């Protein structure tokens, strides 16, 4: 998924074209690539454009290609554009994919099987590996992985008479509720979150999720998920201590940077903006509910695939993935844009460890990366995402949580 900072964008419709659009088209061209220019697609992300431009230069210099032609499209239309390009015969050599789309491309055989082409799924951190895989095969290479956390304004905590917690400390819901109560007395609003994904993290951090462990039925209406909804709803609907932001409007990070919220639902990718903000801030693990003793949030990121047909050059596409998978890219991705490496061995490099030492606020991210959850490995996960978030938005408008979550579960079960 990708928002304006590499973040999750809840405005995706998860569809765009029929399920058959990725099922036809000519085979990928595997001819020679020496001197050819690679065509690469990604969704619009102004924060990543300069980084990608530099990557294009490095790729040209080190991989015997004629350069890179980056083509960007709006996130909301990106899936439709990509799935239409394959049968039309104008697929790019490599295609950036959201974690919501990898399973769909894999299920249709519209991406190249990467383990059959020298890549190893065991090289990647667990959540990144699972997000890049479907049906036991690797379909994409993670440029970076990410996680979600709590971010607090330390100065506002002190003004409210609260003790600033250690950055590695994970609050319980009860403790976090106390923070919300005290901060709202001083500031009115205590916390800002995206309406849909913010709810997801309270569900995950209470031991539930979208699907059962075996993926055969919906769990979004479980007792643990309902407990999360009932915990949040009065704070959003009745006392306005939590802002639940809908897609397309003011974002949670903007509320935090403007001083409108002392806490917000943050991503690891927000680090560059937070570092430059001038605020006294820190990350903390997301609050955990009574059913678990660990913080769970989604892990997403940007994943690159090679179309298996539609006119793409398989050789050029695989060269780009080889570059993205290189240690030089992986060990420096946190410094470049705030994400964390997809490759496990990049975490042990001197460059990565030195960057953590120079930026100790990121140590909380490093701690929490291992607790992240991959998205359900299902071709229709984007539709599941949309239905849960639609019902979350309805709950924050006053809909009965049990009714809303039962509806979401019914719609998810219809997809299974």
C-alpha positions in Angstrom: 0.0 0.0 0.0 1.2 3.5 -0.4 0.2 6.9 0.8 1.9 10.2 0.6 4.9 9.0 2.7 5.0 5.3 1.7 2.1 4.9 4.0 -1.0 2.8 3.8 -3.7 4.5 1.7 -7.2 3.5 2.7 -8.7 5.0 -0.4 -7.9 2.0 -2.5 -10.9 0.3 -4.1 -9.0 -2.9 -4.3 -10.5 -3.7 -7.7 -10.3 -1.8 -10.9 -11.1 -4.1 -13.7 -12.4 -7.6 -13.8 -10.6 -10.6 -12.3 -10.0 -11.9 -15.8 -7.9 -8.9 -16.8 -4.7 -10.4 -15.5 -5.4 -13.8 -17.1 -4.5 -13.2 -20.7 -1.9 -11.5 -22.9 1.3 -12.4 -24.6 4.2 -14.0 -22.8 6.9 -11.9 -21.2 9.7 -11.0 -23.6 12.9 -12.6 -22.2 15.2 -11.2 -24.8 18.5 -9.5 -24.2 18.5 -6.3 -22.2 22.0 -4.8 -22.8 21.5 -1.1 -23.4 17.8 -1.2 -23.2 15.8 1.2 -21.0 13.7 -0.4 -18.3 10.1 0.7 -18.0 9.0 0.7 -14.3 5.6 1.6 -12.9 4.7 2.9 -9.4 1.9 4.9 -7.9 2.3 8.6 -7.3 4.3 9.3 -4.2 6.1 12.6 -4.2 8.2 11.7 -1.2 9.7 8.7 -3.0 10.1 10.2 -6.5 13.6 11.7 -5.8 14.8 8.4 -4.3 13.5 6.5 -7.3 15.3 8.9 -9.6 18.6 8.2 -7.9 17.9 4.5 -7.9 17.4 4.7 -11.7 20.9 6.2 -12.1 22.5 3.5 -9.9 20.6 0.8 -11.8 21.8 2.2 -15.2 25.4 2.4 -14.0 25.6 -1.0 -12.4 23.4 -3.3 -14.4 24.2 -2.6 -18.1 20.9 -1.0 -19.0 20.1 2.1 -20.9 18.3 3.8 -18.0 14.9 3.8 -16.4 11.6 5.2 -17.6 9.5 5.7 -14.5 5.8 6.0 -15.1 3.6 7.1 -12.2 -0.2 6.7 -11.8 -2.7 7.7 -9.1 -3.0 5.1 -6.4 -6.7 4.9 -6.7 -6.5 4.0 -10.4 -3.2 2.1 -10.3 -4.6 -1.5 -10.0 -7.0 -0.9 -12.9 -4.2 0.5 -15.0 -1.9 -2.4 -14.2 -4.4 -5.1 -14.8 -5.5 -3.5 -18.1 -1.9 -3.2 -19.4 -1.2 -6.9 -19.3 -3.9 -8.1 -21.8 -3.3 -4.9 -23.9 0.3 -5.9 -24.4 1.9 -2.8 -22.8 2.9 -4.1 -19.4 6.0 -2.5 -17.8 9.2 -4.5 -17.1 8.6 -4.2 -13.4 5.5 -3.2 -11.5 5.3 -1.9 -7.9 2.6 -3.7 -6.0 0.7 -3.0 -2.8 0.5 -5.9 -0.4 -3.2 -5.8 -1.2 -2.5 -6.9 -4.7 0.3 -9.4 -4.6 -2.0 -12.4 -4.0 -4.2 -11.4 -6.9 -1.4 -11.3 -9.4 0.0 -14.6 -8.0 -3.3 -16.3 -8.2 -3.7 -15.3 -11.9 -0.2 -16.2 -12.8 0.3 -12.7 -14.0 3.7 -12.3 -12.2 6.9 -14.2 -12.7 7.6 -17.0 -10.1 10.7 -15.5 -8.5 12.0 -18.6 -6.8 12.2 -20.2 -10.2 14.4 -17.3 -11.2 17.0 -17.4 -8.4 15.3 -15.5 -5.5 14.8 -17.1 -2.1 11.8 -16.4 0.0 13.8 -17.4 3.2 15.9 -14.2 2.7 13.1 -12.0 3.9 11.7 -11.0 7.3 8.6 -13.1 8.0 5.9 -10.4 7.4 7.6 -9.3 4.2 7.9 -12.8 3.0 4.3 -13.6 3.6 3.1 -10.4 2.0 5.2 -11.2 -1.1 4.0 -14.8 -1.4 0.8 -16.6 -2.4 0.1 -20.3 -2.6 3.7 -21.2 -1.5 5.4 -19.1 -4.2 7.3 -15.8 -4.1 5.8 -13.3 -6.5 7.4 -10.0 -5.5 10.6 -8.6 -3.8 10.1 -6.2 -0.9 11.9 -2.9 -1.4 11.1 -2.2 2.2 8.8 -3.4 5.0 7.2 -1.2 7.6 5.2 -1.2 10.8 2.8 0.9 12.7 3.3 2.4 16.1 2.1 4.9 18.7 3.8 8.3 18.5 3.6 10.7 21.4 4.4 14.4 21.9 6.6 14.3 25.0 6.0 17.9 25.8 2.3 17.6 25.8 2.6 14.5 28.1 4.5 16.6 30.6 2.0 19.4 30.4 -0.8 17.0 31.2 1.1 15.7 34.2 1.8 12.4 32.7 5.1 10.5 33.0 6.8 10.0 29.6 7.1 6.3 29.1 10.3 4.6 28.0 10.2 4.4 24.2 10.2 0.6 24.3 7.3 0.4 26.7 4.0 -1.1 25.4 1.0 0.3 27.2 -2.1 -1.8 28.0 -5.5 -0.5 26.8 -6.2 0.6 30.4 -3.0 2.5 30.6 -3.5 4.1 27.2 -7.0 5.0 28.2 -5.7 6.9 31.2 -3.3 8.8 28.8 -6.3 9.6 26.5 -8.3 10.9 29.5 -5.6 13.1 30.9 -4.5 14.5 27.5 -8.0 15.3 26.4 -8.5 17.4 29.6 -5.6 19.6 28.5 -5.8 19.4 24.7 -9.4 18.3 23.9 -8.3 15.7 21.4 -5.8 13.1 22.6 -5.2 10.8 19.6 -5.6 10.8 15.9 -5.8 7.7 13.7 -7.1 6.7 10.2 -10.6 5.5 10.7 -10.1 2.1 9.1 -6.5 1.1 9.7 -6.5 2.5 13.2 -9.3 0.1 14.1 -7.4 -2.8 12.5 -4.5 -2.3 14.9 -6.7 -2.5 18.0 -8.2 -5.7 16.6 -4.8 -7.2 15.8 -3.4 -6.1 19.2 -6.3 -7.9 20.9 -5.5 -11.2 19.3 -8.0 -11.1 16.4 -7.9 -10.2 12.7 -9.8 -10.4 9.4 -9.6 -14.2 9.1 -9.2 -17.4 11.1 -5.7 -18.9 11.3 -6.5 -21.4 8.6 -8.1 -18.7 6.4 -11.4 -20.4 6.1 -13.7 -17.9 7.8 -14.0 -14.3 8.9 -12.9 -13.3 12.4 -13.6 -9.6 12.2 -16.8 -10.1 14.3 -15.0 -12.1 17.0 -15.4 -11.2 20.7 -11.9 -9.7 20.6 -12.7 -7.5 17.6 -16.0 -6.4 19.1 -14.2 -5.6 22.3 -11.8 -3.3 20.3 -14.8 -1.6 18.6 -16.6 -1.0 21.9 -13.4 0.3 23.4 -12.9 2.9 20.7 -16.4 4.0 19.8 -17.3 6.2 22.8 -14.0 8.0 22.6 -14.7 8.9 19.0 -18.4 9.4 19.0 -19.2 10.7 22.4 -16.3 12.6 23.9 -14.3 13.4 20.8 -11.0 12.4 22.5 -10.0 10.4 19.4 -10.1 11.7 15.9 -10.9 9.0 13.3 -9.8 10.4 9.9 -11.3 9.2 6.7 -9.4 8.9 3.4 -8.9 12.0 1.4 -9.1 14.4 4.3 -6.7 15.6 7.0 -4.3 12.8 8.0 -3.3 11.7 11.5 0.3 12.8 11.0 -0.9 16.2 10.0 -3.0 16.5 13.2 0.1 15.6 15.2 2.5 18.0 13.4 -0.1 20.8 13.8 -0.4 20.2 17.5 -4.0 19.1 17.2 -3.3 15.7 18.8 -0.7 14.7 21.4 -0.7 11.1 20.1 -1.2 9.6 16.7 -1.2 6.3 14.8 2.2 6.5 13.2 4.2 4.6 10.6 7.9 3.9 10.5 7.9 5.8 7.2 6.9 9.0 9.1 10.3 9.2 10.6 11.8 11.7 8.1 8.9 14.1 8.7 8.9 13.7 12.4 12.7 14.2 12.6 12.4 17.5 10.8 9.3 18.7 12.8 11.1 20.4 15.7 8.7 18.6 18.1 9.8 16.6 21.2 8.4 13.2 20.1 9.0 9.5 20.4 7.7 6.2 19.1 6.1 3.6 21.4 4.6 0.2 20.7 0.9 0.2 19.9 -1.3 -0.4 22.9 -2.2 -4.1 23.4 -5.6 -5.4 24.6 -6.5 -7.8 27.4 -6.2 -10.9 25.2 -2.5 -10.6 24.2 0.7 -9.3 25.7 2.2 -8.0 22.5 1.6 -5.2 20.1 0.5 -6.3 16.6 0.1 -4.0 13.6 0.1 -4.6 9.9 3.3 -4.7 8.0 3.1 -3.4 4.4 5.7 -1.6 2.2 6.4 -1.5 -1.5 6.9 -4.8 -3.4 8.2 -5.1 -7.0 7.1 -7.8 -9.4 7.8 -8.8 -13.0 4.7 -9.3 -15.2 4.7 -12.7 -16.7 3.1 -11.6 -19.9 1.9 -8.5 -21.7 5.0 -7.5 -23.5 7.3 -7.0 -20.5 11.0 -7.8 -20.7 11.5 -10.5 -18.1 15.3 -10.0 -18.2 15.0 -6.3 -17.5 12.4 -6.8 -14.8 14.5 -9.4 -13.1 17.6 -7.2 -13.2 15.6 -4.4 -11.5 14.5 -6.9 -8.8 18.1 -8.0 -8.4 19.0 -4.4 -7.8 16.2 -3.8 -5.3 17.3 -7.1 -3.5 20.9 -6.0 -3.4 22.5 -5.4 0.0 23.5 -1.9 -1.0 19.8 -1.0 -1.4 18.5 -3.0 1.5 21.0 -1.8 4.1 20.4 1.8 3.3 16.6 1.8 2.8 15.9 3.1 6.3 18.3 6.1 5.8 16.8 6.7 2.3 13.1 6.8 3.2 12.3 5.5 6.7 11.2 2.0 5.8 13.0 -1.1 7.1 14.8 -3.7 5.1 12.9 -6.6 3.5 16.0 -8.8 3.7 16.8 -10.3 7.1 20.6 -10.1 6.6 20.5 -6.3 6.0 19.7 -5.9 9.7 23.1 -7.2 10.7 25.1 -4.9 8.4 27.3 -2.1 9.9 25.5 0.5 7.8 22.1 -0.4 9.2 23.3 -0.7 12.8 25.2 2.5 12.6 22.1 4.3 11.4 20.1 3.0 14.3 22.8 4.2 16.7 22.7 7.6 15.1 18.9 7.7 15.2 17.9 5.9 18.5 14.2 6.8 18.0 14.1 4.0 15.4 15.1 1.3 17.9 11.4 1.1 18.8 10.6 0.3 15.2 13.3 -2.3 15.1 11.9 -3.9 18.2 8.3 -4.0 16.8 9.1 -5.2 13.3 9.1 -8.8 14.5 5.6 -8.4 15.9 4.0 -7.2 12.7 1.3 -9.1 10.9 1.2 -9.9 7.2 -2.0 -9.3 5.3 -4.2 -12.3 4.6 -2.9 -14.3 1.7 -6.0 -14.2 -0.5 -6.7 -12.7 -4.0 -9.6 -10.6 -2.6 -7.8 -9.2 0.4 -8.3 -5.6 -0.9 -12.0 -6.1 -0.9 -11.8 -7.4 2.7 -9.8 -4.3 3.6 -12.4 -2.1 2.0 -15.4 -3.7 3.7 -13.8 -3.7 7.2 -12.9 0.0 6.8 -16.3 0.9 5.5 -17.9 -0.7 8.5 -15.3 1.0 10.8 -16.3 4.4 9.4 -20.0 3.5 10.0 -19.2 2.7 13.7 -17.5 6.1 14.1 -20.8 7.6 12.9 -22.7 5.7 15.6 -23.6 2.4 14.0 -23.9 -0.5 16.5 -20.5 -2.3 16.5 -21.9 -5.8 16.6 -24.2 -5.1 13.6 -21.4 -3.4 11.6 -18.8 -6.2 12.3 -21.4 -8.9 11.5 -22.0 -7.2 8.1 -18.2 -7.1 7.5 -17.8 -10.8 8.4 -20.7 -11.7 6.1 -19.1 -9.9 3.2 -15.7 -11.4 3.9 -17.2 -14.9 4.1 -18.8 -14.4 0.7 -15.3 -13.8 -0.7 -13.9 -17.0 0.7 
